[in-house]
């Protein structure tokens, strides 16, 4: 039965196929989208790109190639494993499923098209591109939830419950809250035995980040304490229910943020722009996860975690570069939006 030392050795061999920073800069400097596609064809994405170009053209071909390459990467890692390691890696992949479900729900609520919604999706989890595309293009939120139920995903009941609550209360946060709590409960229930420590550490950091984001969104509404507590998800390492209440109260927020910062929260300044804050926090979280590849336990899940974080960030950056080149955006503007891990 393959164990983590064997799996990690195979994953380390895959590390060499990630693009060097100089390669990303060369792609960013492409004079046109056809030039970018030609340059990308000379990278490890070349095989997938050639296949994609038989079906699509332009940015859509690039997106298809990147998605297929990323999905093939995650499937290959799963093929290295069986037994407990396979189960733990599958649970790890759910964090990307959760992020993708959030992105799709937000896209639908914002009235974006399926194509626009899919631009925020990185298919690194257990959900394939076909399912994600079907969900993004679903005519209703109920149909969206049904598409997840068809594939028997562990978060499907939570999505259906959140959609029903949103229909009753017109509160899109209800969907995200339902998904986050179900994800946390599932991971804690499944993360047991050797190698599970990394999953629990990742989960607690994710819960802290999610609770801080939610608290900041709630603050301007001025809701009573008991109503705000409905949106708190327990289980984080830093954010207690008391701290959540203080962060979600504009009058107590500054002092609460000082306590959070003192405990080592990755973003130090109290944010004023919530969109920029979420981007900064997500980038900091990704950088921390990527460091597990170097500093983590070589006998556990850390090498896989770090590698998949770097791989998914690379795909996100390549998609960003493709759109930047297509639109003729200044390189520095695109570079500032890229995820550095």
C-alpha positions in Angstrom: 0.0 0.0 0.0 1.6 3.4 -1.0 2.3 5.6 1.9 3.0 9.3 2.1 6.8 9.0 1.6 6.2 7.2 -1.7 3.5 9.7 -2.7 5.5 12.7 -1.7 8.5 11.4 -3.7 6.3 11.3 -6.8 4.9 14.7 -6.1 8.4 16.2 -5.7 9.2 14.8 -9.1 6.2 16.7 -10.5 7.4 20.0 -8.9 9.9 20.5 -11.7 7.1 20.9 -14.2 5.9 24.1 -12.6 6.9 27.2 -14.5 9.8 29.4 -13.3 9.1 33.1 -12.5 11.1 34.0 -15.6 8.8 31.9 -17.8 5.7 33.7 -16.4 7.4 37.0 -17.1 8.0 36.0 -20.7 4.4 35.0 -21.1 3.3 38.3 -19.6 5.4 40.1 -22.1 3.7 38.4 -25.1 2.8 41.0 -27.8 -0.6 39.3 -28.5 -2.8 36.4 -27.6 -1.6 34.3 -30.5 2.0 34.9 -29.4 1.1 33.9 -25.8 -0.5 30.7 -27.1 2.5 29.9 -29.1 4.8 30.4 -26.1 2.5 28.4 -23.8 2.6 25.5 -26.3 6.3 25.2 -25.5 5.6 24.6 -21.8 4.3 21.5 -19.9 0.8 22.8 -20.9 1.5 22.3 -24.5 -0.2 18.9 -25.0 -3.4 20.1 -23.4 -3.3 23.3 -25.4 -3.0 21.5 -28.7 -6.0 19.4 -27.8 -7.9 22.5 -26.7 -7.2 24.3 -29.9 -9.0 21.6 -31.8 -12.2 22.6 -30.1 -11.9 26.3 -29.1 -9.8 29.3 -29.9 -8.4 32.3 -28.1 -8.8 32.6 -24.3 -11.4 29.8 -24.2 -8.7 27.4 -25.6 -6.3 28.6 -23.0 -8.8 28.2 -20.2 -9.7 24.7 -21.4 -6.1 23.6 -21.5 -5.3 24.9 -18.1 -8.4 23.3 -16.5 -7.7 19.9 -18.1 -4.0 20.1 -17.1 -4.9 20.9 -13.5 -7.6 18.2 -13.3 -5.2 15.7 -14.7 -2.6 16.7 -12.1 -5.0 16.1 -9.2 -6.2 12.8 -10.6 -2.6 11.7 -11.0 -1.8 12.4 -7.4 -4.9 10.5 -6.3 -3.7 7.6 -8.5 -0.4 7.5 -6.5 -2.4 6.7 -3.3 -4.9 4.3 -1.8 -6.2 3.6 1.6 -5.9 6.3 4.3 -3.6 8.6 2.2 -6.1 8.5 -0.7 -8.9 9.4 1.7 -6.9 12.3 3.2 -5.9 13.7 -0.2 -9.6 13.6 -1.3 -10.6 15.5 1.8 -7.9 18.1 1.1 -9.3 18.6 -2.4 -12.6 19.6 -0.9 -11.2 23.0 0.0 -11.0 23.9 -3.7 -14.5 22.6 -4.2 -15.7 24.9 -1.4 -14.0 27.9 -3.0 -15.5 27.0 -6.4 -19.0 26.7 -5.0 -18.6 30.1 -3.3 -17.5 31.6 -6.6 -20.4 30.1 -8.5 -23.0 31.2 -5.9 -21.6 34.7 -5.8 -21.5 34.9 -9.6 -25.1 33.8 -9.9 -26.2 36.4 -7.2 -24.3 39.1 -9.0 -26.1 38.3 -12.3 -23.0 37.3 -14.1 -23.0 35.0 -17.1 -21.8 31.4 -16.9 -18.6 32.4 -18.7 -17.9 35.3 -16.3 -18.7 33.1 -13.3 -16.3 30.4 -14.5 -13.5 32.9 -14.7 -13.3 32.8 -10.9 -13.3 29.0 -10.7 -10.1 26.9 -10.4 -10.9 23.2 -11.0 -8.3 21.8 -8.6 -10.8 19.9 -6.4 -12.9 16.8 -6.8 -15.5 18.5 -9.1 -14.6 18.3 -12.7 -15.0 21.1 -15.2 -18.2 19.6 -16.7 -20.0 19.8 -13.3 -18.7 23.2 -12.5 -19.8 24.5 -16.0 -23.2 22.9 -15.6 -23.7 24.6 -12.2 -22.5 28.0 -13.5 -25.0 27.8 -16.3 -28.0 26.5 -14.2 -31.1 28.5 -14.9 -32.0 28.7 -11.2 -30.3 28.3 -7.8 -32.4 25.2 -7.2 -31.1 23.6 -10.4 -27.5 24.6 -9.4 -27.9 22.7 -6.1 -29.4 19.8 -8.0 -26.4 19.5 -10.2 -24.2 19.0 -7.2 -26.6 16.5 -5.7 -26.4 14.4 -8.9 -22.7 13.7 -8.3 -23.3 12.8 -4.7 -21.0 15.4 -3.4 -20.6 15.6 0.4 -21.5 19.3 0.4 -24.7 18.9 -1.7 -27.1 18.8 1.2 -25.6 21.9 2.7 -25.9 23.7 -0.7 -29.5 22.7 -1.0 -30.3 23.9 2.5 -28.5 27.2 1.9 -30.4 27.8 -1.3 -33.7 27.1 0.5 -32.8 29.5 3.3 -31.7 32.2 0.8 -35.1 31.8 -1.0 -36.9 32.4 2.3 -34.7 35.3 3.6 -33.1 36.7 0.4 -29.8 36.4 2.2 -27.0 35.0 -0.1 -24.7 34.7 3.0 -26.9 31.9 4.2 -25.6 29.7 1.3 -22.0 30.4 2.1 -22.6 29.8 5.8 -24.3 26.5 5.2 -21.4 25.4 2.9 -18.7 26.5 5.4 -20.3 24.8 8.3 -20.9 21.5 6.4 -17.3 21.6 5.1 -15.9 22.1 8.6 -18.0 19.4 10.1 -17.1 17.0 7.3 -13.4 17.6 7.6 -13.3 17.3 11.4 -15.3 14.1 11.2 -13.1 12.6 8.5 -9.7 14.0 9.6 -8.5 11.3 11.9 -5.5 9.0 12.0 -2.0 9.5 10.8 -1.5 12.4 8.6 -4.7 14.2 9.6 -3.0 16.9 11.7 -2.3 19.0 8.6 -6.0 18.9 7.6 -7.1 20.1 11.0 -4.5 22.9 10.9 -5.6 24.0 7.5 -9.3 23.9 8.5 -8.8 26.1 11.6 -7.0 28.7 9.6 -9.7 28.7 6.9 -12.4 29.1 9.6 -10.6 32.1 11.1 -10.3 33.7 7.7 -14.0 33.0 6.8 -15.2 34.4 10.2 -13.2 37.6 9.8 -14.5 38.1 6.2 -18.1 37.5 7.4 -17.7 39.8 10.5 -16.4 42.7 8.4 -19.3 42.3 5.9 -21.8 42.3 8.8 -20.4 45.4 10.6 -22.2 48.1 8.6 -25.6 46.5 9.1 -25.7 47.2 12.9 -27.5 43.9 13.7 -28.1 42.8 17.3 -25.5 40.4 18.8 -27.8 37.3 18.5 -28.4 37.9 14.8 -24.8 38.4 14.0 -23.9 35.2 15.9 -26.0 33.2 13.4 -23.2 33.8 11.0 -20.3 32.6 13.2 -18.7 29.2 12.5 -16.9 27.8 15.5 -13.7 25.8 15.2 -11.1 28.4 14.3 -7.8 28.9 16.3 -8.1 32.7 16.7 -11.6 33.9 16.3 -13.9 33.2 19.2 -17.6 34.1 19.2 -16.7 37.1 21.4 -14.1 38.3 19.0 -16.4 37.7 16.1 -19.1 40.0 17.8 -16.5 42.7 18.4 -15.2 42.5 14.8 -18.7 42.8 13.4 -19.5 45.9 15.6 -18.1 49.1 14.0 -17.7 50.7 17.5 -15.6 47.8 18.8 -13.9 46.8 15.6 -10.6 48.7 15.9 -9.8 47.3 19.4 -10.9 43.8 18.3 -8.6 44.0 15.2 -5.6 44.9 17.5 -6.3 41.7 19.4 -6.5 39.7 16.2 -3.3 41.1 14.9 -1.5 40.4 18.2 -2.5 36.7 17.8 -0.7 36.5 14.4 -3.5 37.0 11.9 -1.8 37.4 8.5 -3.3 40.8 7.5 -2.2 43.4 10.0 -4.1 46.6 9.0 -7.9 47.0 9.6 -9.3 46.9 6.0 -11.4 49.7 4.5 -11.8 48.0 1.1 -13.3 44.6 1.7 -12.7 43.3 -1.9 -9.0 44.2 -1.7 -8.8 42.8 1.8 -10.3 39.4 0.7 -7.8 39.3 -2.1 -4.9 40.1 0.2 -6.0 37.5 2.8 -6.5 34.8 0.2 -3.0 35.4 -1.2 -1.5 35.3 2.3 -3.3 32.0 3.0 -2.1 30.6 -0.3 1.5 31.6 0.5 1.3 29.9 3.9 -0.1 26.7 2.4 2.6 26.7 -0.3 5.3 26.9 2.4 4.2 23.5 3.6 6.0 22.0 0.6 9.3 23.2 2.0 8.7 23.4 5.8 6.0 20.7 6.3 6.1 17.1 7.4 7.8 15.0 4.7 5.9 12.0 6.1 2.4 13.5 5.8 0.1 15.6 3.7 2.1 18.8 3.6 4.0 18.1 0.4 0.8 17.4 -1.5 -0.8 20.5 0.0 2.1 22.8 -0.9 2.4 21.5 -4.4 -1.3 21.7 -5.2 -1.4 25.2 -3.8 1.5 26.2 -6.1 -0.1 24.5 -9.1 -3.5 26.1 -8.7 -1.9 29.5 -8.2 0.1 29.0 -11.4 -3.1 28.2 -13.3 -4.9 31.2 -11.9 -1.9 33.4 -12.9 -1.8 32.0 -16.4 -5.5 32.7 -16.8 -4.9 36.3 -15.6 -2.0 36.7 -18.0 -4.1 35.5 -20.9 -6.8 38.0 -20.2 -4.3 40.8 -19.6 -2.6 40.1 -23.0 -5.9 39.9 -24.8 -7.1 43.3 -23.4 -3.7 44.9 -23.7 -3.5 45.7 -20.0 -0.3 47.2 -18.6 2.0 44.4 -17.4 2.4 46.0 -13.9 -1.4 46.0 -13.4 -1.6 42.3 -14.3 1.5 41.5 -12.2 -0.1 43.2 -9.1 -3.1 40.8 -9.4 -1.0 37.7 -9.6 -0.8 35.3 -6.7 2.7 35.0 -5.3 3.4 31.7 -3.5 
